[in-house]
Amino acid sequence: MLQDRVATVKGGADRRMNVSSLPSETLARVDGLLQQQWRELLDSVQRFSALITRDGTLLRIKGHTPAFEWLVGTNVHDAMRPDHRDLLRDALDSAFLTGEVQTVEVADRFDGLWYLGRLIPVFEDGRVVAVLGVAANISERKKEEEALRRRVEGYQLAVSRSHCAEQSVSSSKLFLSDRELEVLKLVGQGLTNCEMAERLCISRRTVDHHIGHILSKLGAPNRAAAAVMGAQLEASSP
């Protein structure tokens, strides 16, 4: 499986950069930084640090398992999710141009794992010659953030629907006639159509018509739902 990834990502020898092209003193400092940053990494499931060139080539890499070693010589951008490549490219460019540490969150295109990356410029004679990239797996945290986002959206949707329902019930009162409001109140009391007809001194057929109009105006599927909305109307009345 790793061999397949190597074939997919490497993209030819022209993309490689020999580590020896950097001065030995710089490499020694880089090795020291790699070890230091490695110790400071978050305690995550997958983590690694690497030396990266301006074009994104990975020169050296240290991971929590040998599985990361296959990435040496590949381009880091190719391993990213397509819609995240520009994010990493911009952060890498900024590190080289400004000489300042950059932070970026990106996901890889193989397993969809999320990484928190820190891009630390490596200087030689006053210029940035490479970037030390340190990354930690933050997939669990991103899952928790997504779950929280969904819960918040669900809560906001529920509140919005509740508000709309309250407005709908409140406005429905404006469209019900006095007689329909009277019939709706009796529906809430559990009276049958015959009992309502007797109470209001009207025919059973007239009660049937009133019930039909009430259900239609309230958008209620049945008498029980209409009774609940009627109770809400009564509670909202001054």
C-alpha positions as CSV (number, residue, x, y, z in Angstrom):
1,M,0.0,0.0,0.0
2,L,2.9,2.4,0.8
3,Q,4.5,1.5,-2.5
4,D,1.3,2.6,-4.3
5,R,1.4,5.9,-2.4
6,V,5.1,6.4,-3.3
7,A,4.3,5.9,-7.0
8,T,1.4,8.3,-6.8
9,V,3.1,11.1,-5.0
10,K,6.8,11.2,-6.0
11,G,6.3,12.4,-9.5
12,G,9.9,11.9,-10.8
13,A,13.5,12.5,-9.9
14,D,13.3,16.1,-11.1
15,R,11.3,17.0,-8.0
16,R,14.0,15.8,-5.6
17,M,16.6,18.0,-3.9
18,N,19.8,16.6,-2.5
19,V,20.1,17.2,1.2
20,S,23.8,17.8,0.7
21,S,23.0,21.0,-1.2
22,L,22.6,22.7,2.2
23,P,25.7,23.7,4.2
24,S,26.8,21.1,6.8
25,E,26.4,23.7,9.7
26,T,22.8,24.3,8.6
27,L,22.0,20.6,8.4
28,A,23.5,20.2,11.9
29,R,21.2,22.9,13.2
30,V,18.3,21.4,11.4
31,D,18.9,18.0,13.0
32,G,19.0,19.7,16.4
33,L,15.7,21.5,15.6
34,L,14.2,18.3,14.4
35,Q,15.0,16.6,17.7
36,Q,13.8,19.6,19.7
37,Q,10.5,20.0,17.9
38,W,10.0,16.3,18.0
39,R,10.1,16.4,21.8
40,E,7.7,19.4,21.8
41,L,5.1,17.8,19.6
42,L,1.6,17.1,20.8
43,D,0.9,13.7,22.2
44,S,-1.0,12.5,19.2
45,V,-1.6,9.3,17.3
46,Q,0.5,10.4,14.3
47,R,3.1,13.0,14.3
48,F,6.2,13.9,12.3
49,S,8.7,16.7,11.6
50,A,10.4,17.4,8.3
51,L,12.7,19.7,6.3
52,I,10.9,21.3,3.4
53,T,12.2,23.3,0.4
54,R,10.5,26.3,-1.2
55,D,8.8,24.1,-3.7
56,G,7.5,21.7,-1.1
57,T,10.0,18.9,-1.5
58,L,10.5,16.9,1.7
59,L,14.3,16.4,2.4
60,R,14.3,14.9,5.8
61,I,11.6,13.5,7.9
62,K,11.2,12.0,11.4
63,G,8.0,10.2,12.3
64,H,6.6,8.2,15.2
65,T,6.8,5.1,12.9
66,P,9.0,4.3,9.9
67,A,5.9,4.5,7.8
68,F,6.6,8.2,7.2
69,E,10.0,7.6,5.7
70,W,8.6,6.8,2.2
71,L,7.6,10.5,2.0
72,V,11.3,11.7,1.7
73,G,11.8,13.1,-1.8
74,T,8.2,13.6,-2.5
75,N,6.3,16.9,-2.6
76,V,4.3,17.7,0.5
77,H,1.6,19.5,-1.6
78,D,0.7,16.3,-3.5
79,A,-0.1,14.5,-0.2
80,M,-2.7,17.1,0.8
81,R,-6.4,17.1,0.0
82,P,-6.8,19.1,-3.2
83,D,-8.8,21.9,-1.6
84,H,-6.1,22.3,1.1
85,R,-3.1,22.5,-1.2
86,D,-3.3,26.3,-1.6
87,L,-3.6,26.7,2.2
88,L,-0.3,24.9,2.7
89,R,1.4,26.5,-0.3
90,D,0.4,30.0,1.0
91,A,1.7,29.2,4.4
92,L,5.0,27.8,3.0
93,D,5.5,30.9,0.8
94,S,4.8,33.2,3.8
95,A,7.4,31.3,5.9
96,F,10.1,31.8,3.2
97,L,9.1,35.5,2.4
98,T,8.6,36.8,6.0
99,G,10.9,34.5,7.9
100,E,8.2,34.1,10.5
101,V,6.7,30.9,11.9
102,Q,3.4,29.9,10.1
103,T,0.6,27.7,11.4
104,V,-1.8,25.8,9.2
105,E,-4.4,23.1,9.6
106,V,-4.8,20.7,6.6
107,A,-6.0,17.2,5.8
108,D,-4.2,14.6,3.7
109,R,-5.7,13.0,0.6
110,F,-5.1,9.4,1.6
111,D,-6.9,8.9,4.8
112,G,-8.5,12.3,5.4
113,L,-6.5,12.8,8.6
114,W,-6.2,16.3,9.9
115,Y,-2.8,17.8,10.8
116,L,-1.8,20.9,12.7
117,G,1.4,22.1,11.1
118,R,4.0,24.7,12.2
119,L,6.4,25.9,9.5
120,I,9.6,27.2,11.1
121,P,12.1,29.1,8.8
122,V,15.7,27.9,8.8
123,F,18.1,30.7,8.1
124,E,21.5,30.7,6.4
125,D,23.5,34.0,6.0
126,G,20.4,36.0,6.8
127,R,18.0,34.2,4.3
128,V,15.6,31.4,4.6
129,V,17.0,28.3,3.0
130,A,14.4,25.8,4.1
131,V,11.5,25.3,6.4
132,L,11.2,22.9,9.3
133,G,7.7,21.5,9.2
134,V,6.3,20.1,12.4
135,A,2.9,18.4,12.3
136,A,0.6,16.6,14.7
137,N,-2.5,14.6,14.1
138,I,-5.6,16.6,15.2
139,S,-8.2,14.4,13.6
140,E,-10.0,13.6,16.9
141,R,-10.1,17.2,17.8
142,K,-11.6,18.1,14.4
143,K,-14.2,15.4,14.8
144,E,-15.2,16.8,18.1
145,E,-15.3,20.3,16.6
146,E,-17.5,19.0,13.8
147,A,-19.8,17.2,16.2
148,L,-20.1,20.4,18.3
149,R,-20.8,22.4,15.2
150,R,-23.6,20.1,14.2
151,R,-25.1,20.2,17.7
152,V,-25.0,24.0,17.6
153,E,-26.6,24.1,14.2
154,G,-29.2,21.6,15.3
155,Y,-30.0,23.8,18.4
156,Q,-30.2,26.9,16.3
157,L,-32.5,25.2,13.8
158,A,-34.7,23.9,16.6
159,V,-34.9,27.4,18.1
160,S,-35.7,28.9,14.7
161,R,-38.4,26.4,14.0
162,S,-39.9,26.9,17.5
163,H,-39.9,30.7,16.9
164,C,-41.5,30.2,13.5
165,A,-44.1,27.9,15.0
166,E,-44.9,30.4,17.7
167,Q,-45.3,33.1,15.2
168,S,-47.5,30.8,13.0
169,V,-49.8,29.9,15.9
170,S,-50.0,33.5,17.0
171,S,-50.8,34.8,13.5
172,S,-53.4,32.0,13.0
173,K,-55.6,33.7,15.6
174,L,-56.0,36.6,13.2
175,F,-57.5,34.3,10.5
176,L,-59.9,32.4,12.8
177,S,-63.4,33.8,13.2
178,D,-64.9,34.2,16.6
179,R,-67.1,31.1,16.1
180,E,-64.1,29.1,14.9
181,L,-62.1,30.1,18.0
182,E,-65.1,29.0,20.1
183,V,-65.2,25.7,18.4
184,L,-61.4,25.3,18.7
185,K,-61.7,25.8,22.5
186,L,-64.3,23.1,22.7
187,V,-62.1,20.8,20.7
188,G,-59.5,21.3,23.3
189,Q,-62.0,20.3,26.0
190,G,-62.5,17.0,24.2
191,L,-66.1,17.5,23.1
192,T,-67.4,15.6,20.2
193,N,-69.0,17.3,17.2
194,C,-72.5,16.4,18.4
195,E,-71.7,17.8,21.9
196,M,-70.4,21.0,20.3
197,A,-73.5,21.3,18.1
198,E,-75.7,21.0,21.2
199,R,-73.6,23.4,23.2
200,L,-73.5,26.0,20.5
201,C,-77.1,25.4,19.3
202,I,-76.0,24.8,15.7
203,S,-76.2,21.8,13.4
204,R,-73.7,18.9,13.4
205,R,-72.9,19.7,9.7
206,T,-72.0,23.3,10.7
207,V,-69.7,22.0,13.3
208,D,-68.1,19.7,10.8
209,H,-67.5,22.7,8.5
210,H,-65.9,24.8,11.3
211,I,-63.6,21.9,12.2
212,G,-62.5,21.6,8.6
213,H,-61.8,25.3,8.3
214,I,-59.9,25.3,11.6
215,L,-57.6,22.5,10.5
216,S,-57.0,24.1,7.2
217,K,-56.2,27.6,8.6
218,L,-53.9,26.2,11.4
219,G,-52.2,23.7,9.1
220,A,-53.0,21.0,11.7
221,P,-53.1,17.4,10.6
222,N,-55.8,16.3,13.0
223,R,-58.0,17.4,16.0
224,A,-55.3,16.6,18.6
225,A,-52.8,18.9,16.9
226,A,-55.4,21.6,16.6
227,A,-56.2,21.3,20.3
228,V,-52.5,21.8,21.1
229,M,-52.3,24.9,18.9
230,G,-55.6,26.1,20.5
231,A,-54.0,25.8,23.9
232,Q,-51.0,27.8,22.7
233,L,-53.3,30.5,21.3
234,E,-55.2,30.7,24.5
235,A,-51.9,30.9,26.5
236,S,-50.6,33.7,24.3
237,S,-53.8,35.8,24.7
238,P,-53.5,38.8,26.9
